[in-house]
Amino acid sequence: MLARTAANVADENLQGVLVHLGWCHMVIQRFILASYRQLSEDHPLSVLLAPHFETTLAVNEVARKSVVNPGGVQDRLLAPTIEAQTSILDRSVATLDLASLDPTIDYARRGVGDPETLPMYPFRDDALPIWAAMRRFVERYVRLYYASDADVIADGELAAFVREVGAADGGRLPAMVAGVAPKTVSDVIDLISRVLFRATAYHATINNSNYDWAAYVPSMPTAGGSALPPRSSASEADLPAMLPPSEIGWETITATYQVANLHINWLGKYDPGHFVDARVAPLVADFQRDLATIEDDTSARNGSRPLPYTFLLPSRITNSINA
């Protein structure tokens, strides 16, 4: 139990500082600002991206003022100082590349993509159908506006959008767009699909599991207590000293409930009239039908799992990072 507690402290800090805040919120913020700066409001890609960027900047601003500031939530709850968190975060985010936003590539890189090797991995098994449906929707949408690769090459706004993500006076993510210069329709489909997946299903897995798995401090401590695990012998009496104070436990319950359960939009649901191009409506309808089928299939898989994995039910995935 002492070893498990120490491991879970590390896991919770990795998730909270890097995977959630860094690889989701901070990465998508860079794409949002780049789109606002370089894509006109009526650019087809801007129209598609906008619902998936809804309120993310506002949420990140709240986080900047009350979560990742000195004395803020993460400074109080997590193990590293806020200065250490910021340093780790900056270095980690700067190394991410665009391919890492593709779940098929991510799983392969981490050695968890083969069902023969890892038969039960709900994050993979439930995410890949969503990825396929989302990429199918994006491909059909993109091909409405880019009839050929020549149209991609001629799109100066698109090229500027990508450059902005990596620019030193812009997104400051050079590794994310290193060697990325869309020249084909497939390049555009890959780019937009990856951004949308990170802002929706990937974030949902990380964010929505917070309350279920990380709210109860004895199970998933956000930081260690004042005592280190004994080196030679151990007993149950040593465990409480490894846990943070009870007031941290209560604050953790509140914080994780808010991010995991308070949402404002849902995947595939677009405001009436958002897409003024009538050709998009049947694409959206097909995407919604695909998600409904995935919902049924995921629920069926959950029926045979030791524990249901509900975080990638499409009905529980937000359309944007809004918590």
Buried (B, 14 or more C-beta within 10 A) or exposed (E): EBEEBBEBBEBBBEBBBBBBBBBBBBBBBBBBBBBBEBBEEEBBBBBBBBBBBBBBBEBBEEBEEEBBEEEBBBBBBBBBEBEEBBEBBEEBBEEBBBBBBBBBBBBEEEEBBEEEEEEEBBBBBBBBBBBBBBBBBBBBBBEEBBEEBEEBBEBEEBBBBBBBBBBEEBBBBBBBBEEBEBEBBEBBBBBBBBBBBBBBBBBBBBBBBBBBBBBBBBEBBBBBBEEEBEEEEEEEEBBEBBBBEEEBBEBBBEBBEEBBEEBEBBBBEBEEEEBEEEEBEEBBEBBBEBBEEBBEEBEEBBEEEEEBBBBBBBBBBBBBBBB
